[in-house]
Amino acid sequence: MKHLHMTGVAGLALAVAFGTAVSASAADLIFKPGEGAFSWDSYQEWAAKAPDLKGQTVTIAGPWLQPEDGYFRSALAYFTEATGAEVIYTGSDSFEQQIVIDAEAGAAPNIAVFPQPGLASDMAARGLLTPLPSDLGPWVANNYGAGQSWVDLGTYADKDGQDQLYGFFYNVNVKSLVWYSPENFEDAGYEVPASMGELKALTEQIVADGETPWCIGLGSGAATGWPATDWVEDLMLRTQPADVYDQWVSNEMPFDDPRVIGAIEEFGWFARDDAKVAGGASAVASTDFRDSPKGLFSSPPQCYMHRQASFVPAFFPEDVEFGADVDFFYFPSYAEKDLGNPVLGGGTLMAITKASDATNELMEFFTLPIAHEVMMAQTGFLTPHKGVNLEAYMNDTLRGQGEILVNATTFRFDGSDLMPGGVGAGTFWTGMVDYTGGKDATAVAGEIQKSWDALK
């Protein structure tokens, strides 16, 4: 969990005043128009019709610090080049506290970049956000993979209780991934599974061959247990329709509903069987999540698969080569359930905190492939934008994750992040540790629900 520190009331407002401005000439653009795997035609077409905004400034505040802030400014330079408007982005490690203070003081930037929907939803209900331009909703629905999911995730009630689109998602991460060693699969004659049935059959095949299929580790200091919540969330999306997932996350459906218990027990099928996990089931809760994937790379391998989000390569051994030593596949859905290809993840969203014509034009710019491709080419930026050239991703790993996003039929945020802290970052974590240790799923789910009731 990220701990943020409060800065002085004027902190962000002052930072914005002295923030880094983007002023561009063609010579300053990081990728020269017309060159490389970028969608220049759509950019040039938009630029030809873009209004002259010289003398106008758009301010943006968000959580991105170095080096991400530099990559973001290099994308904004293409907006400045086309319109003449100055754009000032300021990053802060206490963004979530500061944006509320500044908005209440009437000193908000034009655009705020929220790390997740919760705070944006709260601010919309308090009248501190302005709805996005009306054409953005249909655009997102038609141009993002799982488009309606992204519209829904960015739609919140205003202060009158009316639903409005406030959030435009830009920079997404993917959790529904299984990491494996292609070399190990090839040596053993295993194939990448295309359905949950095939994944379970492969798991059983590896056991029958006298090997261990999975590395699973839940250890994370005070946050021990969180990797199991991701497993359960992924399995909820694969065993139940997305609206049932939403009812679970909001507690409209109790935590101890049989459908939730079923998803927990599906996780148990993988994690509570000594033959299926490295070190046996008793090692799952005590193995640190950062050490867990290393079993893929030992010789002989301690395991063949590891389910974890797109950030996990940070904990791989340094000499691991993508494509040869490691790759990933989509954590598959159940063919017989007919629930499409759901993806679990997270992402940042932009919302308008102070409206202006130049701000609306900048939001329009963010619909262009180039606004995404400039980021894709430089950093671990993923987008569900179906119009981008996937060749612009800076490596095959990111390209593969981008394809998963574009081909998703449903996208949902990490459920534990959307639950009250005492549950999502509390009893859900500890309950999963108890469950992997052998406690009954119904009892665990009942205790989590009691803790949720106590918060109401």
N, C-alpha and C positions, 0 to 999 in steps of 0.2 A: 504494500500500500504506500502511496506517495504522501509524505507529510509536507505540508506547505506552511510557510511562515508569513505572518502578517507584516506588511510594510506600512509606512506612514500613509495617512489619508491621501496626501498629494502624490504618493509614490508613482503610480502608473501615469497619472495625468502629466506629471513633470517629465517622466521618461518619454511619453509620447511627444511632448513638446520638443525634447532634445533627441528623439529617436532617429533612426537612420532612414533618410529619404531615398527613394528610388528616382533617379533622374537618368534618362537613357537617351543615348543616340545609337544609331545602328552599330557603331563601333563597340559600344558597351555590351551589346547582347551576347550572352555566353555561347549561343549557337547561332551561326549566321543564317538568316532566312534563305531558304532554298537548298540548304545542305543538310544531310543526315536523315534519319528515319523519323522525321517530324511531319505533322499535318499542316504544311505551310499554306495550302490552298484555302482551307477554311479560315485560317488566321488572316490571310491577305484580303479575303472577301469581307470579313468582319471589319478589318482595319479601314478598308475603303469607305465604309459607311459610318464608321465611328464618329461621334461628335467631337468637336474641338473643345477640349476641357482645360486648355492652358490657364494657369492661374488658380485652378481648383486643387484641393488636397483631400486625399482620403486617408484616414488614420485607421490602423488595424492593431489590435492587441491580442496576444495569444500566449500559449505555453511554450512555443518553440524557442530554444536557445541555440547557441552555436553547436554544430555547424548548420543545423537545419534552417535557422533564420536566414543565413546567406543564400541557401538554395531557394528559399521562398522568395527572397528579394529578386533573385535572378529571373524568376518566373514573372514577377510583377513588372519587371522592366519592359516586357513586351506590351503590357497595357499602357505604360507611360509613353513608349515609342509611338503607339497608334493614336493616343488621345492628347498627349501633352500634360495630363494630370500628374501631380506628384503623389506618390503613395509612401506613407511612413508606417513601417511595421515595428512594433516594440514587443519583445518577448519578456516574460516575467516568470520566475519560479513560484510566485505567489499570485498568479493570475486569477485563480478562482475566488480568492477573497477580494482582491483589488477591483475586479470588474464590477462587483456588487457595490462597493463603496463609491466608485466613480460614477456608476449609473445613477445611484441615489442622489449624488451631489450634482447631477446634471453635467458631468464632465466626462461622459463616456466617449470612447473612440467611435468611429463610424461602424466598424465591424469588429466583432469579438469572435475568437476561435475557441470553441469549447471542447475540452477533451472527451466529454461524453454528454448525453442528453439531459441528465438530471437537473443540473443547474440552469441550463437554457430553458427548460420547461418551467422551473420555478420563477425565473425572471419574466417569462412571457405572461404567466398568470398575474404578475404584479404590474404589468403594463410597461416593463422596462425594455421590451424588444419591439421592433417594427416588422410586420409580416414581409416576406420576400415578394418581389415582383410577381404578379399573378401568372405569368407564363412559365415560371420555373417549375411549378408542380407537375403539369403535363409533360414538360421537358424531361424531368427526372424519371417519371413513370415510364417514358418511352426510350430513354437513352442510357439508363443504368441497368446492369444485370440485376435481377430481382427488384426492378424499379419501384414497384408499389411498396415494397418493404422500406425503401429509403425515404419515400414520401411519408409513410406512416411514422417512421422514426424521427422525422423532422417536424411533425405536426403536433402542436400543443394548444391547449385552451388559452384564450386571451383572458383579460380581467373580467370580461362579461360571460366567460364560460363557452365562448364560440371557438371551434377548432380553426386554426390558421396554420399555414406552412411558414415556419420560422427558420428551420435548419437546413443548410445545404452541406452535404458531406463531402469532405475533401481530405484524403489521406486516411486509409482504412487498413486494419490488420486482420489476419485470418488465423483462426484457431483450429479449424477442422482439418488438421494435417496429420499424417502418419509418416514418420521418418524411417528410412531403412538404408541398408547398404546394397546397392545393385550387384556388387561383386559377390557378396554373401548369398544373395538370392540366386544368382546365376550358378554359383558353385553347388548349391543345394537343389537346383532345378525348380525353384519357386517362381510363381508369376504374380504380378501386382493384381490384387483383387479388385473387381469392379462393382461388387455389391457387398452388403453386410453378411449375407449368407456365405459368399466366397471368403470373406475375411475370417469368419468363424471356422470355416472348413480348413483354411490355411493354418490358423492357430492350432487346430487339432492335429493337422498333418505334421507340423513342426514338433509337437509333443510326441507323436507316434514315432518320429525319427530320432527320438532321444535328445532333442534339443529344447531350448527355452524360447518361446515366441516373443515375450514382452519384457521390456524394462519399464517399470512404473515407480516413481518416487514422489512422495507427498511432502517431504520435509522442506520447510521454508521458515525456520525460526518461529517467531510469534505468529506467522501466517501459515503454519503447517496445515495442510489439508486442501489448500485452494486448487491444486492440479486436479483433484478428484471432482471438484464442483464443475470444472470444464468438461470432464468426461460425461457427467450426468446431464449437463445442459445439452451437449451434442447428442446424447442418446434420447433426451426428451424430444428434440427437434426431428429425430429419425423415427420415433415410435408414435408421435402424436402430431396432429396438425398445428401450425404455427399459432393459431388463436388459443389453443390449449396451453401452449408454452407461455403466452402472454398472461393468461389467467393465473398460471402458477407463479410467475414472476411478480405479479401485483397482489397475490394472495386472495384474489377473487375465488380461486380454487385452493382449498387447503393443501398444505405441504404434505399431509399424510393421505392424500387422495391415492387410490390404487394405481392410477396412471403414473404418478411420481414414484411410488414405491417400485413399480415395474421398471422404470428407467434406472433407479438405483441398483436394482437386482441385475439388470443387464450389465452395468459396470462391474458388479460382483462376479459375473460369469468370467470376466477377464482377470480381475484383480484378486479374487479370493481363492484361487486354485493354485496350490503350491507348484504344480507342474507347468503353469502358464507364465509365471513371473520370476525374474531373476532374483535369487535369494529366498524364494518362497514368499507366500502371502504375508508372513509376519514381518518381512523386511520392507514392505511397501511404504508404511507410514514413517519409518525411520530413515529411509534413503532420501538424501537431499535431492530436490528436483534438478539442481544444477549438475549433480554427479550422475543422475539417472541415465542420460543418453550415452554415457561413455561406454556402456556395455556393448553398444553396436560396433565399436571400433577395436575391441580387444581381440586377441588371437589365441585360441578360437573365440568366436563371438559369444558373449554371455547372453545375448538376446538378438532377435532379428527385427523387432519393430518398437517404435516409441511414439506415442501420440502426444504431440505438443504444438504450441502456437509457433507463428512465423519468427519469433525472436530467439528460438532455442539454439540456432547455430552459434550464438555468442558463447555458448558453453561447450562447444565441440573442441576436440584437440586441434591445435593450431595447424598441423600439417594435413588436415582433412581436405580432400579435393572433391568439390561438388561434381556430380555426374558419375564419377568413378567410385569414390568411397561412400558418398551419401547422396540421397535424393529423397523425395517425398511423394506421397500420393494423397488424394482426397480421401478423408475418413468417410467411407461409403455409406450410402443409404440402403434401406431394406427394399429390394426389388418388389416384394409382395405388398408393401405398404402403400406404394404409389403416392409418396409425399414429395416427389421431385428431388432436387439436390439442395438441401438446406445448408447454409454456411453460418457458423458461429464466429463472432469476432468483435471488433470494436472500431472506433474511428473518431476523428475530429470533425466538428461541424462548424460552419460559419453562420453567424446570425447578425442581423443589422441592429446595432444599438443606438445609432444616430443616423437617421435617413438623410440622403441628399441625392441629387441627380447623378453625380459622379459615382456615388456608392452603388446605385442601381446598375450603372453601366459596368462597374467592376464585377458585380455579381454575374452579369451577362458574360463577361470575359471568362469567368470560371467554368462556363459550360463548354468552352472551346477545347478541343483535344490538346492544343499546344500548352494550355495552362496546366495540364496534367503531365504531358510528355516531358516538359523541361525538368520537372521534379523527378519523374520516373528515371530519367537518364543520369541522375546525379546521386540519388540516395534511395533508401529502402521505402520508397513511397509506392503504395498500391492504390489502384482506383477501380471502381466498378463501371467506369465510363466505357460503353461499348464502341465508341467512335475512335478511341485512341489506337495508334499503331503499336501493337505489342512489341514490335522490334525495338521500340525506344527504351524498353526496360534495360537497366545497366547490366543485368546478368540473367542466365537461364532460370535461376531459382525464383527471382522476383517475377519473371515472365510467367512461369508456371502457376504462381500464386495469383497473379493478375487474371490468368485464364479461368481459374476456379471462381473468382469473383464475378467475372463477366458471364459465366455459365450458370451461376447460382439461380435457383428459382425462388428461394427465400433467404433473407439475411436477418439474423437476430443478434442483438448485443448480448454480451456476457451477462447472464441472468443475475449472478451473485452481485455484480456491480450495481444493478438496478434495485436490488432489495435493500431494506433498511440495514445500516451498518452492523447492528447487533446480530442480524441473521446472516446476511451475505458475506460479511467479513468477521463472523463470529460462530454462531451455532451450526451453520451449514458446513463450515470448515471442520470444526471439532467433531461434528456428527459423522462426517465422512471418514475421519480417522477411527472413530469408534466402530463404524461399519466394516472397514477393511480389517479391523482387529477381531472381527467375528460377531459383533452385535447384530441383532435382527434388524432388517431394513424397516419394518413397520414400526418398531420401537424407536429407532433413530428418527424417522420422519415425524412421529408423534411428538417427540421432545423438541424438534425444531419448530413445529407448529405452535407448541406451548410457549416457546420463547418469543415467537412473532406476536401471539395474542397478548403477551405481557407488555409489549411495546405500544399497543394500541390505546 
